């Protein structure tokens, strides 16, 4: 055995031993690592088989021994590059279906079977014999069609793995770039060596890839020990960052856009990485058509933001702004967008159900009292007039008894709709109960209240309800009362006064307006009877 061959065998065995050590080291510590370690174990074990098979082949003395060890090395060699690609993909968080993962191993499997049965078909090696000049263990070979398929697959796997690592260089934080550099070199060195071998620039009969794999092994060993490969990986940050259901935008100290996650991209499809480095107000103007409405704050803040989408739909976001600090220095700002559109819609529906009468879609008794208390308090504090009108549909029980409750409900809705058409936005109108309705008038005295009440009475009388069979005449009795702002007066007393006036209107013939005088005297206005 000459010195050159001994050197090749020694380096190849060194590569095999280092890869076997890496495989066993990670295997026994796998409980301390992430799930990606299993692919690395398989990757280094396959390389180890490749290296040892090559080394034993170089020590063979007959063609039969050479073929045997060639089959052994092909247990590892054709699978190592695709498994290395899978390792890199999982390291970078590139997810794919298991079927697609397994499809990468189909050609390596066929390659192994082709080599094992080559004597029967010569599709992998057309000629495979001991070199007539150099002798064993050197081999003279002429490659077949499947050898080219295998070579293209192996080189492509290593090239794609290297490309993926390089393409993520800018996206990965600096603390992870040492890991990335080690993995890139670990892919680059065997890829270049394989390329040189495929174009025939290496010594005849020698596969230089396992000879040089010890360099990649040392790089991986350094990455595991020094940069904590498998313990801390960029994919952990990237996966968490991009799997957050909220949109996250990161600004630097000058409020320039420097990062966003995938959810933000879904919320704002116009957002692109070409906007990195641009002032955020300018970016937001491109996204929403206006500058960002919230200013940078020194403390955490939370506000709601409503936007209209391109399709006209409205979206509501809860925006949380958090300053980013490093020590005492301001380093930027974190904006978190939570889509609360559905929650807001549900909240509005619940509020509507809680505050609006289901039949007439006006304020219910509870909502009327809540708003009216505020108006009454304001009126008392500012000594402003406030008038309430209680109204009752005349002979409503007779309507139910004659036409049924369904028609009765339609009459209630008709009456409410007719009144809403006559009232302004600053007037509180609600269903007081049954066929009774209530109206509160801010800054209007008794005379103004009486005029409005009479206007409503006439309008309802002049707009009968059309049933399927006939026109149903509707009339109202109304009681009006105005706050006097005496010290012992309350909203309850004011409503009680209006109720007394309403009772008087019904007692004296209905279809009329009666006002309650401040000195407990009842007097009326024109009536329709």
Buried (B, 14 or more C-beta within 10 A) or exposed (E): EEEEBEEBBEBBBBBBBBBBBBBBBBBEEBEEBBEBBBBBBBBBBBBBBBBBBBBBBBBBEEBEBBBBBBBBBBBBBBBBBBBBBBBBBBBBBEEEEEEEBEEBBEBBEBBBEBBBEBEEEBBBBEEBEBBEEBEBBBBBBEBBEBBEBBBEBBBBBBBBBBEBBEEBEEEBEEEBBBBBBBBBBBBBBBBBBBBBBBEEEBEEBBBBBBBBBBBBBBBBBBBBEEBBBBEEBBBEBBEEBBEBEBBBBBBBBEBBBBBBBBBBBEBBEEBEEEBEEBBBEBBBEEBBEEEBEBEBEEEEBEEEBEBEEEEEEEBBBBBBBBBBEEEEEEEBBBBBBBBBBEEBEEEEEEEEEEBBBEEBEBBBBEBBBEBBEEBBEEBBEEEBBBBBBBBBBBBBEEBBEEBEEEBBEBBBBBBBEBBEEEBEEEBBBBBBEEBBBBBBBBBBBBBBBBBBBBEBBBBBBEBBBEEEEEEBBBBBBBBBBBBEBEEEBEBEBBBBBBBBBBBBBBEBEBBBBBBBEEEEEBEBBEBBE
